[in-house]
Amino acid sequence: MPKVSADHLAARRRQILDAAGRCFARDGFHATSVHDIVRESGISAGLVYRYFTGKDDMIVAIVSEWHEQRRAVMEASTVDFDDLADAYLGLLRSIGDPSARDGLRLGVQVWAEAVRSPRIGDLTRAGIDGPRGSLAARVRSAQRNGEAPADLDPDALVRVFIAIYQGLVLQTVLDDGLDREAFVRTVESMLDAVIRRPPPSAGDGDR
């Protein structure tokens, strides 16, 4: 029997995860059965179980991929703080991409599932905590270089902007009339006012 290539195995795994993601986004985790995913993927049940033990394994794989993709977007920016802010704004704008709609719906369900499932909860927190720590370190570096106000708490600042991202995802899913571009412009103004503001001049303290 010929050996199956790694590319073929990866393509099958991708086919199953894409089918699972569509089913979860459309019907929710608990209303979706493995049989539904088998039917959606066009792959036999036996083959699906060769890759994943069940729905939870599929959810874990999907969430892990998301976190890696978002981490890569933010870490692709240079150490320059303005570049980091621009990468964040780009991440917010990507939420409006029509092709991201199913992924956003699935993301909201993952957050709900993280409350119920310790395994999903631990994975979700780890996927946030890793980049959060890295970004907070970059804020501290920017503070030392005079690029960010010294009075900001780096960890709290990063948590605020994570919350803004999560809030925009939720509002996008719930409100078809949301003006996302106005939302992002407002966040950009906040960045300019709070983070990108120039350091006070030497004479400011005498006023």
HELIX and SHEET records of a PDB file:
HELIX    1   1 ALA A    6  ASP A   27  1                                  22    
HELIX    2   2 VAL A   34  SER A   41  1                                   8    
HELIX    3   3 ALA A   45  TYR A   51  1                                   7    
HELIX    4   4 LYS A   55  GLU A   75  1                                  21    
HELIX    5   5 PHE A   81  SER A   94  1                                  14    
HELIX    6   6 PRO A   98  ALA A  100  5                                   3    
HELIX    7   7 ARG A  101  ARG A  116  1                                  16    
HELIX    8   8 PRO A  118  ARG A  144  1                                  27    
HELIX    9   9 PRO A  154  LEU A  174  1                                  21    
HELIX   10  10 ARG A  180  MET A  190  1                                  11    
HELIX   11  11 LEU A  191  ILE A  195  3                                   5    
HELIX   12  12 ASP A  204  ASP A  206  5                                   3    
END                                                                             
